[in-house]
């Protein structure tokens, strides 16, 4: 089956990375486990909080892979336990977030079943620059004769 590109306009050149990022986001958003919040902390801070009750520090891994923040969780099996009812999720998971250029990971903390990952977004710099206009070199352009040939 041929894949239809959303950014296939000839005016959108060089947006391949953006299209790949959109593909990753759409695939990652399919699973809703574990639930998470994203909040603004101050002017440049972002905090991602994942509900990971039952997971310890050793059960969790936070990595950055090719501009993606990846959080993985896998609990060790409880050998010898017999459950009469098991309603608490103990499955492994992988949750990923696509990071914009310049986003830095400030740290991660596990507190009362919530994994907090703090990110720092740098303030955007002014992208204005002045282009110098050079003076003419003094040469004149060749003139084009517009008089019809063969007439005097």
C-alpha positions in Angstrom: 0.0 0.0 0.0 1.4 3.4 -0.9 1.7 5.9 1.9 0.3 9.3 1.3 2.5 12.1 2.7 0.9 15.0 4.5 3.8 17.3 3.6 4.1 16.4 -0.1 3.7 19.9 -1.4 6.6 21.2 -3.6 6.6 24.3 -1.4 7.4 22.3 1.8 11.0 21.2 1.1 13.1 19.8 3.8 10.3 18.8 6.2 11.2 15.1 6.2 12.2 15.2 9.9 8.9 16.8 10.8 6.9 14.2 9.0 8.9 11.4 10.7 8.2 13.1 14.1 4.5 13.3 13.4 4.5 9.5 12.5 6.2 8.7 15.8 3.8 10.8 17.8 0.7 9.2 16.2 2.1 5.7 16.9 3.0 6.6 20.5 -0.3 8.1 21.4 -2.2 4.9 20.6 -1.6 3.3 24.1 -2.9 5.2 27.1 -0.8 3.5 29.7 0.6 4.9 31.9 -1.4 8.1 32.2 0.6 11.3 32.2 0.4 15.1 32.7 2.5 17.8 31.0 2.7 21.1 32.8 4.4 24.5 32.4 6.8 25.2 35.3 8.0 28.8 35.2 9.0 30.6 32.0 11.3 27.9 30.6 10.4 24.7 32.5 8.2 21.8 31.5 7.4 18.9 33.8 6.1 15.5 32.6 4.5 13.4 35.3 3.7 9.8 34.7 1.5 7.7 37.1 3.7 4.6 37.7 2.3 3.3 41.0 4.0 0.0 41.9 7.2 0.7 40.0 10.5 1.3 41.8 13.5 3.2 40.7 15.1 -0.1 39.5 12.0 -0.9 37.4 12.1 2.4 35.4 14.5 3.7 32.8 14.4 7.2 31.3 16.5 7.8 28.2 16.9 10.2 25.3 17.0 8.5 21.9 17.3 10.5 18.7 15.3 13.6 20.0 12.8 11.4 21.8 12.4 11.1 25.5 11.7 7.4 26.2 10.3 6.1 29.5 10.3 2.3 30.0 8.9 0.4 32.9 9.2 -3.3 33.7 8.4 -4.9 37.0 10.1 -8.0 38.3 7.8 -11.0 38.6 6.6 -11.7 42.1 7.7 -15.3 42.5 5.7 -17.3 45.0 2.7 -14.9 45.2 -0.7 -16.3 44.5 -3.3 -13.7 43.6 -7.0 -14.2 44.3 -7.7 -11.1 42.3 -5.2 -8.9 40.4 -6.6 -5.5 39.6 -3.4 -3.5 39.8 -1.7 -3.2 36.5 1.8 -4.7 36.5 2.5 -4.7 32.9 5.6 -3.3 31.2 5.3 -0.1 29.2 7.1 2.3 26.9 6.0 5.9 26.6 7.9 8.3 24.3 7.7 12.1 23.8 9.3 13.8 20.8 11.5 16.7 21.9 12.0 20.0 20.1 15.5 21.2 19.3 17.2 22.7 22.3 15.1 20.9 25.0 17.3 19.6 27.8 16.4 17.1 30.5 17.0 18.7 33.9 16.3 15.5 35.9 13.8 12.8 37.0 12.4 12.0 40.4 10.1 9.2 41.6 7.7 10.4 44.4 4.7 8.6 45.8 4.1 6.6 42.6 4.6 9.6 40.3 7.6 9.9 38.0 8.4 13.6 37.5 10.7 14.4 34.5 11.8 18.1 34.4 12.7 19.6 31.1 14.2 23.0 30.3 13.2 24.9 27.1 15.6 27.7 26.3 14.1 31.1 25.5 13.9 31.7 21.7 16.6 34.0 20.4 15.8 36.8 18.1 16.3 35.5 14.5 16.5 38.9 12.9 19.7 39.9 11.1 20.5 42.8 8.9 21.7 42.1 5.4 24.3 44.6 4.1 23.5 46.3 0.8 26.7 46.7 -1.2 27.2 49.8 -3.3 27.3 49.4 -7.1 30.7 48.6 -8.6 30.3 51.5 -11.0 30.0 49.4 -14.1 27.0 50.1 -16.3 25.0 47.4 -17.8 25.1 46.8 -21.6 22.4 48.7 -23.4 20.1 47.0 -25.7 19.4 48.6 -29.0 15.7 48.7 -29.6 15.7 50.4 -33.0 14.5 48.1 -35.8 17.2 46.8 -38.1 17.2 47.8 -41.8 15.7 51.3 -41.2 17.6 54.5 -41.4 
